[in-house]
């Protein structure tokens, strides 16, 4: 199986969602890395920000998901990452991963998609619950402080935070360091709404993870993708949209079990569905 780093070590690329950056993963990358190294010794993580977010917040976000894919591919090459990678992505990032897999399958070993939604598998009112269109609009235009805005996003996207004040402090720091402007937020939302995934089964293995308590995207969107693509789906009953933040061990365990099944049965990349 092709890998991205020298010495046969797997490389995992993590992508976040709308107006979020790699810092919003919280402790999840460390939890994931520890778990997957049990199946893939020496595995490495690459945390990429989408253009317009995080370290790239001054760049204009592409109006199409395909443009985000090209940016990520270029960034990997700039960092010296060669060969095929594993993709783990959520929300808008999962759309980027989906497009990447369909257009450049030789560059991807497998993908894990978290709480995402695509046309043509689900109607718009499930892909982003109608009330949240208004919420996004008001948050973008309001004169709320950075902390007030981030608190509303936290309430909208999480359900299981035991230390919400700590998470909120961290998010406010991220927002102040890398502010995502109204223009880039709107461009990303436009790209997400326009994106249409291929109806064909992906040429690489895909695992779908989703939260049934997701208040932003209806969990049945992941179910619809699973049925259309024949990809396995794991459901979390209590977590919110930001599943990797709400329950990092659960996500890491689901990925580990998926990898273990492949190793136990000696499945190739094309068979791991």
C-alpha positions as CSV (number, residue, x, y, z in Angstrom):
1,X,0.0,0.0,0.0
2,X,1.5,3.4,-0.9
3,X,2.4,5.8,1.8
4,X,3.6,9.4,1.9
5,X,6.7,9.3,4.0
6,X,10.0,7.5,3.6
7,X,10.4,4.2,5.3
8,X,6.8,3.0,4.7
9,X,5.2,5.2,7.4
10,X,1.6,6.2,6.9
11,X,0.8,9.9,6.7
12,X,-2.7,11.3,7.8
13,X,-3.8,14.7,6.6
14,X,-6.5,16.3,8.8
15,X,-8.9,18.9,7.4
16,X,-11.3,21.1,9.4
17,X,-14.6,22.7,8.3
18,X,-16.2,26.1,7.6
19,X,-14.2,29.0,9.0
20,X,-12.3,26.7,11.4
21,X,-8.6,25.9,11.6
22,X,-6.3,23.1,12.7
23,X,-6.2,24.6,16.2
24,X,-9.9,23.8,16.6
25,X,-9.1,20.0,16.7
26,X,-8.2,20.4,20.4
27,X,-6.5,17.2,21.8
28,X,-7.9,15.0,19.0
29,X,-4.7,14.8,16.9
30,X,-2.7,13.5,19.8
31,X,-5.4,11.0,20.8
32,X,-5.7,9.8,17.1
33,X,-2.0,9.5,16.6
34,X,-1.5,7.4,19.7
35,X,-4.2,5.0,18.6
36,X,-3.4,4.6,14.9
37,X,0.2,4.0,15.6
38,X,-0.9,0.7,17.2
39,X,-1.8,-0.4,13.6
40,X,0.6,1.8,11.7
41,X,3.8,2.3,13.6
42,X,5.5,5.6,13.0
43,X,2.4,7.1,11.4
44,X,2.6,10.9,11.0
45,X,-0.1,13.7,11.0
46,X,-0.2,16.7,8.8
47,X,-2.7,19.4,10.0
48,X,-3.7,21.5,7.0
49,X,-5.8,24.7,7.1
50,X,-8.0,25.4,4.2
51,X,-7.3,28.7,2.3
52,X,-9.0,31.6,4.1
53,X,-8.6,29.9,7.5
54,X,-5.9,29.6,10.2
55,X,-2.4,30.4,9.0
56,X,-3.9,31.1,5.6
57,X,-6.7,33.5,6.8
58,X,-5.4,36.3,4.6
59,X,-5.8,34.3,1.4
60,X,-9.1,34.4,-0.5
61,X,-11.1,31.2,-0.1
62,X,-11.9,29.6,-3.4
63,X,-15.5,29.7,-4.5
64,X,-15.3,26.0,-5.4
65,X,-14.3,23.0,-3.4
66,X,-12.0,21.9,-6.2
67,X,-10.0,25.0,-5.7
68,X,-9.5,24.1,-2.1
69,X,-8.3,20.6,-3.2
70,X,-5.7,22.2,-5.4
71,X,-4.5,24.5,-2.6
72,X,-4.1,21.5,-0.3
73,X,-2.2,19.5,-2.8
74,X,0.2,22.4,-3.5
75,X,0.7,22.8,0.3
76,X,1.6,19.2,0.8
77,X,4.1,19.4,-2.0
78,X,5.5,22.6,-0.5
79,X,6.0,20.7,2.8
80,X,7.8,17.9,1.0
81,X,5.0,15.3,1.5
82,X,5.2,12.8,-1.4
83,X,3.1,9.7,-2.3
84,X,-0.4,8.8,-1.1
85,X,-1.9,10.0,2.2
86,X,-4.8,9.1,4.4
87,X,-7.4,11.9,4.7
88,X,-9.4,12.5,7.9
89,X,-11.8,15.5,7.5
90,X,-15.0,16.9,8.8
91,X,-17.8,19.1,7.4
92,X,-16.5,21.3,4.6
93,X,-13.1,19.6,4.9
94,X,-14.8,16.3,4.2
95,X,-16.2,17.8,0.9
96,X,-12.6,18.7,0.0
97,X,-11.5,15.1,0.9
98,X,-14.3,13.6,-1.2
99,X,-13.4,15.7,-4.3
100,X,-9.7,14.9,-3.8
101,X,-10.5,11.2,-3.7
102,X,-12.6,11.3,-6.8
103,X,-10.2,13.4,-8.9
104,X,-6.9,12.2,-7.7
105,X,-7.4,8.6,-6.3
106,X,-3.7,7.7,-6.7
107,X,-2.9,10.3,-4.1
108,X,-5.2,9.0,-1.4
109,X,-4.9,5.6,0.5
110,X,-8.2,6.0,2.3
111,X,-10.5,8.6,3.8
112,X,-12.5,9.2,7.0
113,X,-15.3,11.7,6.6
114,X,-17.0,13.2,9.7
115,X,-20.4,14.8,9.9
116,X,-20.6,15.9,6.3
117,X,-23.3,16.2,3.7
118,X,-23.3,16.2,-0.1
119,X,-25.5,16.9,-3.0
120,X,-27.1,14.8,-4.6
121,X,-27.7,12.5,-1.7
122,X,-29.6,14.8,0.7
123,X,-31.9,17.8,0.3
124,X,-30.6,21.2,1.4
125,X,-32.7,21.4,4.5
126,X,-30.9,18.4,5.9
127,X,-27.4,19.4,4.7
128,X,-27.6,22.6,6.8
129,X,-30.6,22.8,9.0
130,X,-32.7,25.9,8.0
131,X,-32.4,27.7,11.3
132,X,-28.6,27.7,11.0
133,X,-28.6,29.7,7.7
134,X,-30.0,32.6,9.8
135,X,-27.6,32.0,12.6
136,X,-24.6,32.0,10.4
137,X,-25.8,35.2,8.7
138,X,-26.5,37.0,12.0
139,X,-23.1,35.9,13.5
140,X,-21.3,37.3,10.5
141,X,-23.1,40.7,10.6
142,X,-23.5,41.2,14.4
143,X,-21.4,43.4,16.6
144,X,-20.9,40.6,19.1
145,X,-17.5,40.3,20.8
146,X,-15.2,37.5,19.7
147,X,-16.0,35.6,22.8
148,X,-19.8,36.0,22.3
149,X,-19.5,34.8,18.7
150,X,-17.4,31.8,19.6
151,X,-19.7,30.9,22.5
152,X,-22.6,30.7,20.1
153,X,-20.6,28.5,17.7
154,X,-19.6,26.3,20.6
155,X,-23.3,25.9,21.7
156,X,-24.2,25.1,18.1
157,X,-21.6,22.5,17.4
158,X,-20.9,20.7,20.7
159,X,-22.9,18.7,23.2
160,X,-20.4,16.9,25.5
161,X,-17.9,19.6,26.6
162,X,-16.9,19.1,30.3
163,X,-14.7,22.2,30.3
164,X,-16.4,24.6,27.9
165,X,-14.7,27.7,29.4
166,X,-11.3,26.3,28.5
167,X,-12.4,25.5,25.0
168,X,-13.9,28.9,24.6
169,X,-10.7,30.6,25.8
170,X,-8.7,28.7,23.2
171,X,-11.1,29.5,20.4
172,X,-11.1,33.2,21.2
173,X,-7.3,33.1,21.1
174,X,-7.4,31.4,17.7
175,X,-9.9,33.9,16.4
176,X,-7.8,36.9,17.5
177,X,-4.6,35.3,16.0
178,X,-6.2,34.2,12.7
179,X,-9.5,36.2,12.1
180,X,-11.6,34.8,9.3
181,X,-13.4,37.6,7.6
182,X,-17.0,37.8,6.5
183,X,-16.0,37.6,2.8
184,X,-14.1,34.3,3.3
185,X,-16.8,32.8,5.5
186,X,-19.3,33.7,2.8
187,X,-17.1,32.2,0.0
188,X,-16.6,29.0,1.9
189,X,-20.4,28.7,2.6
190,X,-21.0,29.3,-1.1
191,X,-18.5,26.6,-2.1
192,X,-20.1,24.1,0.3
193,X,-23.6,24.8,-0.9
194,X,-22.6,24.4,-4.5
195,X,-20.5,21.2,-4.1
196,X,-21.9,18.1,-5.7
197,X,-20.2,14.8,-5.0
198,X,-19.9,12.0,-7.5
199,X,-22.6,9.4,-7.2
200,X,-20.1,6.7,-8.1
201,X,-18.5,4.6,-5.4
202,X,-15.2,6.2,-4.4
203,X,-12.1,4.3,-5.8
204,X,-10.5,4.3,-2.3
205,X,-11.8,3.0,1.0
206,X,-14.1,5.4,2.9
207,X,-15.3,5.4,6.5
208,X,-18.2,7.7,7.6
209,X,-18.6,8.9,11.1
210,X,-21.4,11.0,12.3
211,X,-23.3,12.3,15.4
212,X,-27.0,11.7,15.8
213,X,-27.2,14.7,18.0
214,X,-25.6,17.0,15.4
215,X,-27.6,20.2,15.5
216,X,-25.9,21.7,12.4
217,X,-26.2,18.8,9.8
218,X,-28.8,16.1,9.9
219,X,-27.1,12.7,10.6
220,X,-29.2,11.1,7.9
221,X,-26.9,12.9,5.4
222,X,-24.1,10.6,6.3
223,X,-26.5,7.7,6.2
224,X,-27.5,8.6,2.7
225,X,-23.8,8.8,1.6
226,X,-23.2,5.4,3.2
227,X,-26.0,3.8,1.3
228,X,-25.0,5.4,-2.0
229,X,-21.3,4.5,-1.8
230,X,-21.6,1.2,0.2
231,X,-19.2,2.7,2.8
232,X,-19.3,1.7,6.5
233,X,-21.0,4.2,8.9
234,X,-20.5,4.6,12.6
235,X,-23.0,6.5,14.7
236,X,-22.4,8.4,17.9
237,X,-25.6,8.9,19.8
238,X,-24.7,11.9,21.9
239,X,-22.0,14.1,20.3
240,X,-22.6,17.3,18.5
241,X,-21.4,18.4,15.0
242,X,-17.8,18.7,16.3
243,X,-17.5,15.0,17.0
244,X,-13.8,14.9,17.2
245,X,-13.8,17.7,19.8
246,X,-16.8,16.2,21.8
247,X,-15.4,12.6,22.0
248,X,-11.8,12.3,20.7
249,X,-11.3,8.7,22.0
250,X,-14.5,7.5,20.3
251,X,-13.3,8.8,16.9
252,X,-9.8,7.4,17.4
253,X,-11.2,4.0,18.4
254,X,-13.5,3.9,15.3
255,X,-10.6,4.6,13.0
256,X,-8.4,2.1,14.8
257,X,-11.1,-0.6,14.5
258,X,-11.5,0.1,10.8
259,X,-7.8,-0.2,10.2
260,X,-7.7,-3.4,12.3
261,X,-10.3,-5.1,10.2
262,X,-8.3,-4.3,7.1
263,X,-5.1,-5.8,8.7
264,X,-6.9,-8.8,10.1
265,X,-8.4,-9.7,6.7
266,X,-5.5,-8.6,4.6
267,X,-7.7,-6.3,2.6
268,X,-6.2,-4.1,-0.1
269,X,-7.1,-0.4,-0.3
270,X,-9.7,-1.1,-2.9
271,X,-11.5,-3.7,-0.7
272,X,-11.7,-1.7,2.6
273,X,-15.4,-0.7,2.4
